Amino acid sequence: MRGIISAGGYVPYRRLDRSEIAAVAGSGGGRGTRTVASYDEDTTTMGVEAARFALRGAGSARPDLLLFSTVAPGYLDKTNATTIHAALRLDEDVTAFDLNGSVRSAVGALQLALQAKQPALVVSADLRTGLPGSADEAGNGDAAAALLVGDDSNGTVIAEYLGGASTTEEFLDRWRTPGDTRSKVWEERFGETKYVPLGEHAWKRALDAVGVAAADVSRVIVASSHARAARSLTGRLGVAKEALANDLSATVGFTGAAHPALLLTAALETASPGDVVALVTLADGADVLFFRATDAISSYRSVRPLAGQIDNGAPIAYGKFLTWRGMLPTEPPRRPEPDRISASVTGRTEDYKYGFVGSRDQASGALHLPPARVSRVGGAQDDMEPVPMSDVQGTISTITIDRIAYSQSPPIVFAIVDFEDGGRLPVELTDVDASQLKMGDRVEMTFRRLFTADGIHNYFWKARPVRG
């Protein structure tokens, strides 16, 4: 039996109230909120967060293959999946590939993983935007999702893959040329006339392939950037109204490449044994995948449920959102911009920089962050063992608010963090309101981008408050 062993979804902390848009842009907006990636987040860092949640919920299961898909990669030419690979501390024989450039690539990555023979971690993330006042700006959202796929020999399968079907046709619906900051869309009715027949055909073929009647489908997920086509198709699937899954459009928005796996993750978090879940995506064609929840779903617990993440967001002003998106240039800090990082130094410190691995003196038990060769207790040399710290929580000992240092979103908030079981380190905080911080607050580590110089992203770990 092959299927999904574990799933993890990640939505950023910040929320933009759509009602604020029209007051500034003069048009657009609407009701509800959309998720907003922080200035120090990109698709790679969000992918790391979702993948961490998925792996922490997978027990001892680990992938032999990593597939990363996004429409907004942090790098071109360079593989982005290798950064996720390093942050997750995967073995070097675990292959990592990008499948980037289109929303459908993410569904393709999942299909490849389901057809593979080895356990595979499928990570998808997207950072969606649009021109001020546009429907895309209000209706989109930022998020990531990760699915660990394998069979019974790799781990406990919580959702068995039953099969599916796909249809493909070339037509112009949504497109963006390299370098453009926003997508362009053809007339809505044209896309509807194309997508609905393709979706109906794929749906009927998939039902026949898996031997399931539409009335027996417990949950139907329809994900598409073409909301009108998705609504039209939903009414033609022949499923009960209560079987239609919440598409999160009112609270999160459409999250592009991440959306199919994000909605599938949300569905699995509330599924019961025997539930048949259908994932339908409309993007340059139609893809339909069927899963059946196994008995193991009753004991499966998500490490960070999506419902809790959505409820624990905080507002962001529309002006700040535009600044973070590069739509509203503001005066940069009056300090020298940081220099690009060194590739050779990064290579020598990869375990610490990407994996946040410290060292512990085996004689005295003293923990060192950053890792050291010589113990601060007893002076023993080269008698260290590696200690992964990315999942270890800590306590704020002191706080400093720096309004002078260079930052893309000043001020910078630093804290001295005392980690559980030893270790102390000055750490930059993120996803915080400085006025609400106090000594003694609990924090957890999160993978972020410190800055970008000469086109090189300087990734490292920050701390954020433990919430929920």
C-alpha positions as CSV (number, residue, x, y, z in Angstrom):
1,M,0.0,0.0,0.0
2,R,1.4,3.3,-1.1
3,G,0.2,6.7,0.0
4,I,0.8,9.6,2.4
5,I,2.7,8.9,5.6
6,S,2.6,12.4,7.0
7,A,1.6,15.9,6.0
8,G,2.5,19.4,7.1
9,G,1.2,22.8,6.2
10,Y,2.6,26.2,7.0
11,V,0.9,29.6,6.8
12,P,2.8,32.8,7.7
13,Y,2.0,34.7,10.9
14,R,0.9,38.0,9.2
15,R,-2.6,38.7,7.8
16,L,-3.7,41.5,5.5
17,D,-7.3,42.6,6.0
18,R,-8.6,42.9,2.5
19,S,-10.9,45.9,3.5
20,E,-7.8,48.0,3.8
21,I,-6.8,47.8,0.2
22,A,-9.5,50.0,-1.4
23,A,-8.9,52.8,1.0
24,V,-5.3,53.2,-0.3
25,A,-5.4,51.7,-3.9
26,G,-8.8,53.1,-4.7
27,S,-10.1,49.7,-5.9
28,G,-9.9,46.0,-5.0
29,G,-10.0,44.5,-1.6
30,G,-13.1,42.7,-0.3
31,R,-13.9,40.7,2.8
32,G,-11.7,38.4,4.8
33,T,-8.0,38.2,5.1
34,R,-5.0,36.8,3.2
35,T,-1.7,35.4,4.5
36,V,1.4,37.5,4.0
37,A,5.0,36.1,4.1
38,S,7.3,38.2,6.2
39,Y,10.1,40.3,4.7
40,D,12.5,37.6,5.8
41,E,10.5,34.7,4.3
42,D,10.6,33.3,0.8
43,T,9.3,30.1,-0.8
44,T,12.4,28.2,0.4
45,T,12.1,29.2,4.0
46,M,8.3,28.5,4.0
47,G,9.0,25.1,2.4
48,V,11.5,24.3,5.2
49,E,8.8,25.0,7.8
50,A,6.2,22.8,6.2
51,A,8.7,20.0,5.7
52,R,9.8,20.2,9.3
53,F,6.2,19.7,10.5
54,A,5.7,16.8,8.1
55,L,8.9,15.0,9.2
56,R,8.3,15.6,12.9
57,G,4.9,13.9,12.4
58,A,6.3,10.9,10.5
59,G,8.0,9.1,13.3
60,S,11.1,7.4,12.1
61,A,10.2,7.6,8.4
62,R,12.6,9.5,6.2
63,P,12.7,10.3,2.5
64,D,15.2,9.1,-0.1
65,L,14.0,11.8,-2.5
66,L,13.1,15.4,-2.1
67,L,11.0,17.3,-4.7
68,F,10.4,21.0,-4.3
69,S,7.9,23.0,-6.4
70,T,7.2,26.7,-6.6
71,V,6.2,29.4,-9.0
72,A,8.5,31.9,-7.2
73,P,11.9,30.3,-6.6
74,G,14.5,32.1,-4.6
75,Y,17.1,31.1,-7.2
76,L,17.3,30.4,-10.9
77,D,20.1,28.1,-12.2
78,K,20.8,27.1,-8.6
79,T,18.7,24.3,-7.1
80,N,16.5,25.6,-4.3
81,A,15.7,22.1,-3.0
82,T,19.3,21.7,-1.8
83,T,18.8,24.5,0.8
84,I,15.7,22.7,2.1
85,H,17.8,19.5,2.1
86,A,20.5,21.1,4.2
87,A,18.0,22.7,6.7
88,L,16.4,19.3,7.2
89,R,19.8,17.7,7.7
90,L,19.0,15.0,5.2
91,D,21.7,12.5,4.3
92,E,23.8,13.3,1.2
93,D,22.5,10.3,-0.7
94,V,19.0,11.8,-0.6
95,T,18.5,13.4,-4.0
96,A,16.9,16.8,-4.2
97,F,15.3,18.3,-7.3
98,D,13.3,21.4,-8.2
99,L,10.1,21.2,-10.3
100,N,9.4,24.9,-10.7
101,G,7.7,27.5,-12.9
102,S,4.0,26.6,-12.9
103,V,1.2,25.7,-10.4
104,R,0.7,22.4,-12.1
105,S,4.3,21.4,-11.4
106,A,3.4,20.9,-7.8
107,V,0.7,18.4,-8.6
108,G,3.2,16.7,-11.0
109,A,5.7,16.4,-8.2
110,L,3.1,14.6,-6.0
111,Q,2.2,12.3,-8.9
112,L,5.8,11.4,-9.5
113,A,6.3,10.7,-5.7
114,L,3.2,8.4,-5.7
115,Q,4.6,6.5,-8.7
116,A,8.1,6.2,-7.3
117,K,9.5,3.2,-5.5
118,Q,11.4,5.1,-2.7
119,P,10.0,7.3,0.0
120,A,9.7,10.9,-1.2
121,L,9.2,14.2,0.5
122,V,7.1,16.6,-1.8
123,V,7.4,20.2,-0.7
124,S,5.5,23.0,-2.4
125,A,5.4,26.7,-1.6
126,D,4.3,29.9,-3.1
127,L,4.6,33.6,-2.6
128,R,1.7,35.3,-4.5
129,T,1.2,38.9,-5.3
130,G,-0.4,41.2,-7.8
131,L,-0.6,44.9,-8.6
132,P,-2.1,47.2,-5.9
133,G,-5.8,47.0,-6.0
134,S,-5.9,43.9,-8.2
135,A,-8.0,40.8,-7.7
136,D,-4.8,38.7,-7.4
137,E,-3.4,40.9,-4.7
138,A,-6.5,40.4,-2.5
139,G,-7.4,36.9,-3.5
140,N,-4.0,35.3,-3.2
141,G,-2.0,34.2,-0.2
142,D,1.4,32.8,0.8
143,A,1.9,29.3,2.2
144,A,3.7,26.0,2.0
145,A,2.9,22.4,2.4
146,A,4.8,19.1,2.5
147,L,3.7,15.5,2.0
148,L,5.9,12.5,2.9
149,V,4.9,9.7,0.5
150,G,5.9,6.1,0.8
151,D,4.6,2.6,1.4
152,D,4.2,0.3,4.4
153,S,7.9,-0.6,4.5
154,N,8.8,3.1,4.9
155,G,6.3,4.1,7.6
156,T,2.6,4.1,8.6
157,V,0.5,5.1,5.7
158,I,-2.4,7.4,6.8
159,A,-3.9,7.9,3.4
160,E,-3.7,5.2,0.7
161,Y,-3.4,6.4,-2.9
162,L,-6.2,4.8,-4.9
163,G,-5.4,6.3,-8.3
164,G,-6.5,9.2,-10.5
165,A,-6.6,10.7,-14.0
166,S,-5.4,13.8,-15.8
167,T,-6.3,15.8,-18.9
168,T,-4.1,18.3,-20.7
169,E,-4.8,21.0,-23.2
170,E,-2.7,24.0,-24.3
171,F,-4.6,27.3,-24.0
172,L,-3.9,30.8,-22.6
173,D,-5.5,31.4,-19.2
174,R,-2.8,32.7,-16.8
175,W,0.8,33.6,-17.6
176,R,3.8,35.5,-16.4
177,T,7.1,36.0,-18.3
178,P,10.4,35.7,-16.4
179,G,11.1,38.9,-14.5
180,D,7.5,40.1,-14.3
181,T,6.2,40.7,-10.8
182,R,2.5,39.9,-11.5
183,S,0.6,37.4,-13.6
184,K,-1.7,38.3,-16.5
185,V,-5.1,36.7,-17.0
186,W,-7.3,36.1,-20.1
187,E,-11.0,36.8,-20.0
188,E,-12.7,34.7,-17.3
189,R,-15.4,33.1,-19.4
190,F,-12.9,31.7,-21.9
191,G,-11.0,29.9,-19.1
192,E,-14.3,28.5,-17.7
193,T,-15.2,27.0,-21.1
194,K,-11.9,25.3,-21.2
195,Y,-11.4,24.1,-17.6
196,V,-14.9,22.7,-16.9
197,P,-15.0,20.1,-19.7
198,L,-11.4,19.1,-18.8
199,G,-12.2,18.7,-15.2
200,E,-15.4,16.7,-15.9
201,H,-13.5,14.4,-18.2
202,A,-10.7,13.8,-15.6
203,W,-13.2,13.3,-12.8
204,K,-15.2,10.6,-14.6
205,R,-12.0,8.8,-15.7
206,A,-10.7,8.9,-12.2
207,L,-13.9,7.5,-10.7
208,D,-13.8,4.6,-13.2
209,A,-10.2,4.0,-12.6
210,V,-10.5,3.6,-8.8
211,G,-14.0,2.1,-8.8
212,V,-15.6,4.7,-6.6
213,A,-19.0,6.3,-7.0
214,A,-19.2,10.1,-6.7
215,A,-21.8,9.7,-3.9
216,D,-19.2,7.7,-1.9
217,V,-16.6,10.5,-1.8
218,S,-16.3,11.9,1.7
219,R,-14.3,15.1,0.9
220,V,-13.7,16.9,-2.4
221,I,-10.9,19.5,-2.7
222,V,-11.0,21.7,-5.7
223,A,-8.0,23.9,-6.1
224,S,-7.5,26.4,-9.0
225,S,-6.4,30.0,-9.6
226,H,-9.5,30.2,-11.8
227,A,-12.2,30.6,-9.1
228,R,-15.1,30.8,-11.6
229,A,-14.2,27.6,-13.3
230,A,-13.7,25.9,-9.9
231,R,-17.2,26.9,-8.8
232,S,-18.7,25.7,-12.0
233,L,-17.0,22.4,-11.9
234,T,-17.9,21.8,-8.2
235,G,-21.6,21.8,-9.1
236,R,-21.1,19.1,-11.7
237,L,-19.2,16.5,-9.7
238,G,-22.2,14.8,-8.3
239,V,-21.1,14.9,-4.7
240,A,-23.0,16.0,-1.6
241,K,-22.7,19.7,-0.7
242,E,-21.3,18.8,2.8
243,A,-18.5,16.9,1.1
244,L,-17.0,20.1,-0.4
245,A,-13.9,21.1,1.4
246,N,-13.2,24.7,2.6
247,D,-10.9,26.2,0.0
248,L,-9.5,28.7,2.7
249,S,-10.2,31.6,0.4
250,A,-11.7,33.7,3.2
251,T,-8.8,33.4,5.6
252,V,-5.7,32.4,3.6
253,G,-6.3,33.0,-0.1
254,F,-5.2,31.0,-3.1
255,T,-1.7,29.9,-2.4
256,G,-0.6,28.9,-5.9
257,A,1.6,25.8,-6.1
258,A,1.1,25.2,-2.4
259,H,-2.7,25.1,-2.5
260,P,-3.4,21.5,-3.6
261,A,-1.2,20.0,-0.9
262,L,-2.2,22.6,1.7
263,L,-5.9,21.8,1.3
264,L,-5.1,18.0,1.2
265,T,-3.2,18.5,4.5
266,A,-6.2,20.3,6.1
267,A,-8.5,17.5,4.9
268,L,-6.3,14.8,6.4
269,E,-6.1,16.6,9.7
270,T,-9.9,16.1,10.2
271,A,-10.4,12.8,8.2
272,S,-11.7,9.6,9.7
273,P,-10.8,6.0,8.8
274,G,-12.3,5.0,5.5
275,D,-12.9,8.5,4.3
276,V,-12.3,8.9,0.5
277,V,-10.7,12.2,-0.3
278,A,-10.6,13.5,-3.8
279,L,-8.1,16.2,-4.8
280,V,-9.1,18.1,-8.0
281,T,-6.8,20.7,-9.5
282,L,-7.4,22.9,-12.5
283,A,-4.1,24.3,-13.9
284,D,-3.2,24.0,-17.6
285,G,-5.5,21.0,-17.6
286,A,-7.1,18.9,-14.8
287,D,-5.7,16.4,-12.4
288,V,-7.7,14.2,-10.0
289,L,-6.2,12.1,-7.3
290,F,-8.1,9.8,-4.9
291,F,-7.0,8.8,-1.4
292,R,-8.6,6.7,1.3
293,A,-7.8,7.4,5.0
294,T,-6.5,4.2,6.7
295,D,-7.2,3.1,10.3
296,A,-3.9,4.8,11.2
297,I,-5.5,8.3,10.6
298,S,-7.4,7.9,13.9
299,S,-4.1,8.0,15.9
300,Y,-2.3,10.5,13.6
301,R,-1.8,14.0,15.1
302,S,-0.5,16.9,13.1
303,V,2.5,18.6,14.7
304,R,1.1,22.0,13.9
305,P,-2.5,21.9,12.8
306,L,-3.5,24.4,10.1
307,A,-6.6,25.5,11.9
308,G,-4.5,26.6,14.8
309,Q,-2.0,28.4,12.6
310,I,-4.8,30.3,10.8
311,D,-6.3,31.4,14.1
312,N,-3.0,32.6,15.5
313,G,-2.2,35.2,12.9
314,A,-1.6,38.9,13.5
315,P,-2.5,41.9,11.2
316,I,-0.2,43.8,9.0
317,A,-0.8,47.3,7.6
318,Y,-1.4,47.5,3.9
319,G,1.5,50.0,3.5
320,K,3.9,47.6,5.2
321,F,2.6,44.8,2.9
322,L,3.4,46.9,-0.1
323,T,6.9,47.7,1.2
324,W,7.6,44.0,1.8
325,R,6.4,43.2,-1.7
326,G,8.6,45.9,-3.3
327,M,5.5,47.7,-4.5
328,L,6.2,50.8,-2.3
329,P,9.9,51.8,-2.2
330,T,10.9,53.4,1.0
331,E,14.1,55.0,2.1
332,P,16.7,52.3,3.0
333,P,18.5,52.3,6.3
334,R,21.2,54.9,6.5
335,R,23.8,52.3,7.1
336,P,26.1,50.3,4.8
337,E,24.4,47.4,3.2
338,P,25.8,44.0,4.3
339,D,28.4,42.3,2.1
340,R,27.6,39.0,0.3
341,I,28.3,35.9,2.3
342,S,31.3,33.7,1.5
343,A,30.6,30.4,-0.3
344,S,33.7,28.8,1.2
345,V,32.8,29.8,4.8
346,T,29.3,28.7,4.2
347,G,30.5,25.3,3.0
348,R,32.7,24.8,6.1
349,T,29.8,25.7,8.5
350,E,26.9,24.1,6.7
351,D,25.7,22.0,9.6
352,Y,25.4,25.0,11.8
353,K,24.3,27.6,9.3
354,Y,21.6,25.4,7.6
355,G,20.9,22.7,10.2
356,F,21.5,24.7,13.4
357,V,23.7,21.9,14.8
358,G,25.7,22.7,17.9
359,S,28.3,20.6,19.7
360,R,28.4,19.0,23.1
361,D,31.6,18.2,25.1
362,Q,31.3,14.5,25.8
363,A,33.4,14.8,29.0
364,S,31.6,17.7,30.7
365,G,28.3,17.8,28.8
366,A,28.7,21.5,28.0
367,L,26.7,22.6,25.0
368,H,28.3,25.0,22.5
369,L,26.5,27.4,20.1
370,P,28.1,28.0,17.6
371,P,29.8,24.6,17.7
372,A,33.3,24.6,19.0
373,R,36.4,22.4,19.0
374,V,37.6,23.4,22.5
375,S,35.2,23.0,25.4
376,R,34.5,26.0,27.5
377,V,34.3,23.7,30.5
378,G,37.5,21.7,31.2
379,G,39.2,22.7,27.9
380,A,38.9,19.3,26.2
381,Q,39.7,19.5,22.5
382,D,38.0,17.7,19.6
383,D,35.9,15.6,22.0
384,M,32.5,16.9,20.7
385,E,29.4,15.3,19.5
386,P,26.9,17.1,17.2
387,V,23.6,18.3,18.7
388,P,20.8,19.3,16.4
389,M,19.0,22.4,18.0
390,S,16.5,23.5,15.4
391,D,13.6,21.8,17.2
392,V,14.7,22.8,20.7
393,Q,12.8,25.6,22.4
394,G,14.4,28.3,24.6
395,T,13.6,31.1,27.0
396,I,14.4,34.8,26.5
397,S,16.9,36.0,29.0
398,T,17.4,39.6,27.8
399,I,16.0,41.7,24.9
400,T,17.5,44.4,22.8
401,I,15.7,46.6,20.3
402,D,18.2,48.0,17.7
403,R,16.9,50.9,15.6
404,I,20.3,51.6,14.0
405,A,21.5,48.4,12.5
406,Y,20.7,47.6,8.8
407,S,17.4,45.9,8.4
408,Q,14.8,45.6,5.7
409,S,12.1,46.0,8.3
410,P,13.5,47.9,11.3
411,P,13.8,47.8,14.2
412,I,15.7,44.5,14.7
413,V,14.8,42.7,17.9
414,F,17.6,40.6,19.4
415,A,17.4,38.3,22.4
416,I,19.8,36.2,24.5
417,V,18.1,32.8,24.4
418,D,18.8,30.0,26.9
419,F,18.0,26.7,25.3
420,E,16.6,23.6,27.0
421,D,19.3,21.2,28.1
422,G,22.0,23.9,27.8
423,G,23.3,26.4,25.3
424,R,23.0,30.2,25.1
425,L,23.0,32.3,22.0
426,P,22.1,35.9,20.9
427,V,19.3,35.3,18.3
428,E,17.4,37.7,16.1
429,L,13.6,37.5,16.7
430,T,10.9,37.5,14.0
431,D,7.1,37.5,13.8
432,V,7.0,39.7,16.9
433,D,5.6,42.9,18.2
434,A,8.5,44.4,20.2
435,S,6.2,46.1,22.7
436,Q,4.7,42.7,23.7
437,L,7.9,40.9,24.4
438,K,9.2,40.2,27.9
439,M,12.0,38.3,29.6
440,G,10.9,34.7,30.2
441,D,8.9,34.3,27.0
442,R,9.3,31.0,25.3
443,V,10.7,30.9,21.7
444,E,11.2,28.3,19.0
445,M,13.6,28.3,16.0
446,T,12.5,29.1,12.5
447,F,14.5,29.1,9.2
448,R,14.6,32.6,7.6
449,R,16.5,34.8,5.2
450,L,18.8,37.4,7.0
451,F,19.4,39.5,3.9
452,T,20.3,39.2,0.2
453,A,23.5,40.7,-1.2
454,D,24.9,40.3,-4.7
455,G,21.9,38.0,-5.4
456,I,23.0,35.6,-2.7
457,H,20.4,34.8,0.0
458,N,21.9,34.6,3.5
459,Y,19.8,32.0,5.2
460,F,20.0,31.3,8.9
461,W,17.8,30.6,11.9
462,K,15.8,33.1,13.9
463,A,13.6,32.7,16.9
464,R,9.8,33.4,17.2
465,P,7.5,33.3,20.2
466,V,5.8,30.0,20.9
467,R,2.1,30.6,20.3
468,G,-1.0,28.5,20.8
